[in-house]
C-alpha cells in the first residue's frame, strides 16, 4: 500500500511549487465510485494544507489496475502526471522538449 500524500510530496521534492492540481482515485470502469481532489489556481497556504490532508490515504500502487489518475501543474510550466505500466503507477515529471536547432 502507498500513501497518496507522501508519494506526491516525495515526487515534488526539488520541483517548483504547485500551481493547481486535479487528482482522481478510482477505476475507469467505476466512475460513480471515483473521488476527485482539486487544488485551484491562486490557492493559498490553507487550501494547500487542506488538499494534502485530503490526500492522506492509502491505495494499492502495485500491479493490477491503475487507481490514481491526475495532473499536477507547477509554477515553472512543467507538470506531473501519472505513469502506469501493467497497473504499477507513479508520478512522472514532464516538461516541454527543447526546440531542435534545425527548426529555430
Secondary structure, DSSP 4 states (H G I P E B T S, - for coil): -EEHHHHHHHHHTTSPPEEEEEEEES-GGGGGG-EEEEE-TT--HHHHHHHHHHT--EE--SSSS--EEEEEEETTS-EEEEEEETTEEEEEEE-PPPPPGGG-
